[in-house]
Amino acid sequence: MTPAARALPTPLLDALRDAAAVLLPVRCAGCGAGGRPVCAACAGALRPEPVEDARGDLRFTAALEYDGVVRAVLGAYKDGGRTDAAAALAPALGAAVAAVAALARAAAPGPAPRPVLVVVPSSARARRERGYHPVGLLLRHSGLRAERLLARTGARADQAGLGLEERARNAAGALRALPRARGRAVVLVDDIVTTGATAREAVRALEAGGARVTGVAALARTPRRTASRHGHPHRLGAIADPDDPRTERSGKIP
């Protein structure tokens, strides 16, 4: 993305991306069929089914399983510049946020302030290369907005391709809470939970900064993997193990 394009207001950038998707020939981000950013069949695979899960001590709610069509569409959206797929993905993220909000209300002993939404900030390199924040854009498509309460402390390696312990070491100390986080009730919103390392570090940073994290919402979770008797990884069905990822209504949850 050019510097001039980056200088445009976010709503205008979103509108330009949507217009380009309409005017240019497009194929489904999930299966490659022509005609629509996400075809009807693939859109059906993106229907949200929020599920509570955990990765170690990190508890979260995810709306989709990161496999098959979901993996293809989300990968195209995040790393292939397919922002035209945002409208198809946004309802699932909105459903995860709503589910977390419902759980928080049920657990609260009495009236409580509405938590604000917070996303993990992208690296400078990812911001330059993508020109948008994947989770922030999905929230806007859902009529929601994230508040900036986290910042990165420095460069770190990409989590993709790292093992569980490597992800944890790589994420440790990577984030800090901004001063305005103190005293705020927060729901952390992420795109993909893999090992939980990134989300766990975000929760740690927010709580260290005086915020109260009432829940974690994710668009998708990866299938849990463990070692078989022969040392080969295999999938444990629909259950998961902890995270990774590769800010207009008010920022509060309904």
C-alpha positions as CSV (number, residue, x, y, z in Angstrom):
1,M,0.0,0.0,0.0
2,T,1.3,3.4,-0.9
3,P,1.9,6.2,1.7
4,A,-0.8,8.2,0.0
5,A,-3.3,5.4,0.4
6,R,-2.3,4.8,4.0
7,A,-3.1,8.5,4.7
8,L,-6.7,8.1,3.7
9,P,-9.3,7.8,6.5
10,T,-10.1,4.2,7.5
11,P,-13.7,4.3,6.4
12,L,-12.7,5.6,3.0
13,L,-10.1,2.9,2.6
14,D,-12.6,0.2,3.5
15,A,-15.0,1.6,0.9
16,L,-12.3,1.7,-1.8
17,R,-11.4,-1.9,-1.1
18,D,-15.0,-3.0,-1.4
19,A,-15.5,-1.0,-4.6
20,A,-12.4,-2.7,-6.1
21,A,-13.8,-6.1,-5.2
22,V,-17.0,-5.3,-7.0
23,L,-15.4,-3.8,-10.2
24,L,-12.6,-6.4,-10.7
25,P,-13.1,-10.1,-11.6
26,V,-13.2,-12.0,-8.3
27,R,-13.1,-15.7,-7.3
28,C,-14.2,-17.3,-4.0
29,A,-11.5,-17.0,-1.4
30,G,-12.5,-20.5,-0.2
31,C,-12.8,-22.7,-3.3
32,G,-11.8,-20.5,-6.2
33,A,-15.2,-20.5,-7.9
34,G,-15.9,-17.4,-9.9
35,G,-18.4,-14.6,-9.2
36,R,-18.3,-13.8,-5.5
37,P,-15.6,-13.1,-2.8
38,V,-17.0,-16.0,-0.9
39,C,-19.5,-18.4,-2.6
40,A,-22.7,-19.6,-0.9
41,A,-21.3,-23.0,-0.2
42,C,-18.2,-21.6,1.5
43,A,-20.2,-19.0,3.3
44,G,-22.1,-21.9,4.8
45,A,-18.9,-23.3,6.2
46,L,-18.3,-19.9,8.0
47,R,-21.5,-20.1,10.0
48,P,-20.5,-19.5,13.6
49,E,-20.8,-22.0,16.3
50,P,-19.1,-20.4,19.4
51,V,-17.4,-22.9,21.7
52,E,-15.6,-22.4,25.0
53,D,-12.1,-23.9,25.0
54,A,-8.8,-23.6,26.8
55,R,-5.1,-23.7,26.0
56,G,-3.4,-24.4,29.3
57,D,-4.6,-21.6,31.6
58,L,-6.0,-19.5,28.8
59,R,-9.8,-19.8,28.5
60,F,-11.4,-18.4,25.3
61,T,-14.4,-18.7,23.0
62,A,-14.0,-19.4,19.3
63,A,-16.6,-19.3,16.6
64,L,-15.0,-21.5,13.9
65,E,-12.6,-24.4,13.5
66,Y,-9.4,-23.3,11.7
67,D,-9.5,-26.0,9.0
68,G,-10.8,-26.6,5.5
69,V,-12.8,-23.6,4.1
70,V,-12.2,-21.5,7.2
71,R,-8.5,-21.9,6.8
72,A,-8.5,-21.1,3.1
73,V,-10.8,-18.0,3.5
74,L,-9.0,-16.7,6.6
75,G,-5.6,-17.2,5.0
76,A,-6.6,-15.4,1.9
77,Y,-8.1,-12.5,3.9
78,K,-5.0,-12.1,6.2
79,D,-2.1,-12.9,3.9
80,G,-3.5,-12.7,0.4
81,G,-5.0,-9.2,0.6
82,R,-8.6,-10.5,0.2
83,T,-10.3,-7.8,2.3
84,D,-13.4,-8.5,0.2
85,A,-13.8,-11.7,2.3
86,A,-14.2,-9.6,5.5
87,A,-18.0,-9.3,5.2
88,A,-18.2,-13.1,5.2
89,L,-15.9,-13.6,8.2
90,A,-17.2,-10.7,10.4
91,P,-20.4,-12.4,11.6
92,A,-18.4,-15.3,13.1
93,L,-16.2,-12.9,15.0
94,G,-19.2,-10.9,16.1
95,A,-20.8,-14.1,17.4
96,A,-17.7,-15.0,19.4
97,V,-17.7,-11.5,21.0
98,A,-21.4,-11.7,21.8
99,A,-20.9,-15.2,23.4
100,V,-18.0,-13.9,25.6
101,A,-20.2,-10.9,26.6
102,A,-23.0,-13.2,27.6
103,L,-20.7,-15.3,29.7
104,A,-19.3,-12.2,31.4
105,R,-22.8,-10.9,32.2
106,A,-23.8,-14.3,33.6
107,A,-20.8,-14.5,35.9
108,A,-21.1,-10.9,37.2
109,P,-22.7,-10.7,40.7
110,G,-24.4,-7.4,39.9
111,P,-24.3,-4.5,37.5
112,A,-20.9,-4.1,35.9
113,P,-19.4,-1.6,33.3
114,R,-19.4,-2.9,29.7
115,P,-16.0,-4.1,28.8
116,V,-14.2,-2.5,25.8
117,L,-12.7,-4.6,23.0
118,V,-9.0,-4.8,22.6
119,V,-7.0,-6.4,19.9
120,V,-3.3,-7.5,19.7
121,P,-1.5,-4.8,17.8
122,S,0.1,-5.8,14.5
123,S,3.8,-5.5,14.0
124,A,5.1,-2.5,12.1
125,R,6.1,-4.8,9.2
126,A,2.6,-6.4,9.1
127,R,1.0,-2.9,9.1
128,R,3.1,-1.9,6.2
129,E,2.6,-5.0,4.1
130,R,-1.2,-5.4,4.8
131,G,-2.2,-1.8,5.2
132,Y,-5.0,-2.9,7.6
133,H,-5.4,-4.8,10.9
134,P,-7.2,-8.0,10.2
135,V,-9.2,-8.2,13.5
136,G,-9.9,-4.5,13.5
137,L,-11.4,-4.6,10.0
138,L,-13.6,-7.5,10.9
139,L,-14.8,-5.7,14.0
140,R,-15.7,-2.7,11.9
141,H,-17.7,-4.9,9.6
142,S,-19.5,-6.2,12.7
143,G,-20.4,-2.6,13.8
144,L,-17.8,-2.8,16.6
145,R,-14.6,-0.9,17.4
146,A,-11.5,-1.9,19.4
147,E,-9.8,0.5,21.8
148,R,-6.1,0.8,21.7
149,L,-4.9,-0.3,25.1
150,L,-1.9,-2.5,24.1
151,A,1.5,-1.7,22.4
152,R,4.4,-3.8,21.3
153,T,7.6,-3.6,23.3
154,G,9.9,-4.4,20.3
155,A,10.5,-6.8,17.4
156,R,9.8,-10.5,17.7
157,A,9.9,-13.4,15.3
158,D,6.8,-14.5,13.4
159,Q,4.9,-17.1,15.4
160,A,4.1,-19.1,12.3
161,G,6.1,-22.3,12.2
162,L,7.2,-22.2,15.8
163,G,6.6,-25.0,18.3
164,L,4.6,-24.7,21.5
165,E,7.6,-23.8,23.7
166,E,9.2,-21.6,21.1
167,R,5.9,-19.6,20.7
168,A,5.7,-19.1,24.5
169,R,9.3,-17.8,24.6
170,N,8.8,-15.6,21.5
171,A,5.6,-14.0,22.9
172,A,6.9,-13.5,26.5
173,G,7.2,-9.7,27.3
174,A,6.3,-8.7,23.7
175,L,3.4,-6.5,24.8
176,R,2.7,-3.8,27.3
177,A,-0.5,-2.1,28.4
178,L,-0.9,1.7,27.8
179,P,-1.6,3.8,30.9
180,R,-5.3,4.3,30.0
181,A,-5.8,0.6,30.4
182,R,-5.8,0.8,34.2
183,G,-9.2,0.2,35.8
184,R,-10.8,-0.8,32.4
185,A,-12.8,-4.0,31.9
186,V,-11.6,-5.6,28.7
187,V,-12.5,-8.4,26.3
188,L,-9.5,-9.4,24.2
189,V,-10.3,-10.2,20.6
190,D,-8.0,-12.3,18.4
191,D,-8.2,-14.0,15.1
192,I,-6.7,-17.5,15.5
193,V,-5.9,-19.3,18.7
194,T,-3.2,-21.9,18.1
195,T,-1.2,-22.5,21.3
196,G,-2.5,-19.5,23.2
197,A,0.9,-17.8,23.5
198,T,-0.1,-14.5,21.9
199,A,-3.4,-14.2,23.7
200,R,-1.9,-15.2,27.0
201,E,0.8,-12.6,26.7
202,A,-1.9,-9.9,25.9
203,V,-3.9,-10.9,28.9
204,R,-0.7,-10.8,31.1
205,A,0.2,-7.3,29.8
206,L,-3.4,-6.0,30.3
207,E,-3.6,-7.3,33.8
208,A,-0.2,-6.1,34.7
209,G,-1.3,-2.6,33.5
210,G,-4.3,-2.7,35.9
211,A,-7.0,-3.8,33.4
212,R,-9.5,-6.6,34.2
213,V,-9.8,-9.1,31.4
214,T,-13.4,-10.5,31.4
215,G,-12.9,-12.9,28.5
216,V,-11.1,-13.8,25.3
217,A,-13.0,-14.0,21.9
218,A,-11.4,-15.6,18.8
219,L,-12.6,-16.0,15.3
220,A,-11.2,-19.5,15.0
221,R,-9.2,-22.1,16.9
222,T,-6.8,-24.7,15.5
223,P,-7.5,-28.4,16.1
224,R,-5.6,-29.6,19.1
225,R,-2.6,-31.8,18.3
226,T,-0.8,-34.2,20.5
227,A,1.8,-36.9,20.1
228,S,0.8,-40.5,19.4
229,R,2.5,-43.5,20.8
230,H,4.9,-43.4,17.9
231,G,5.8,-39.8,18.4
232,H,3.7,-38.5,15.4
233,P,1.3,-35.7,16.0
234,H,-2.4,-36.4,15.5
235,R,-5.5,-34.4,15.8
236,L,-7.8,-34.6,18.8
237,G,-11.1,-33.9,17.1
238,A,-12.7,-30.5,17.7
239,I,-10.9,-29.7,21.0
240,A,-8.0,-27.2,21.0
241,D,-4.7,-26.6,22.9
242,P,-3.3,-22.5,23.4
243,D,-2.9,-19.4,20.4
244,D,-1.3,-17.3,17.7
245,P,-2.2,-14.8,15.0
246,R,-0.4,-14.0,12.0
247,T,-9.8,0.1,16.0
248,E,-17.6,2.1,14.5
249,R,-20.2,1.7,17.1
250,S,-18.7,2.5,20.5
251,G,-15.9,0.2,21.6
252,K,-18.1,-1.5,24.1
253,I,-19.8,-4.8,23.8
254,P,-23.6,-4.8,23.4
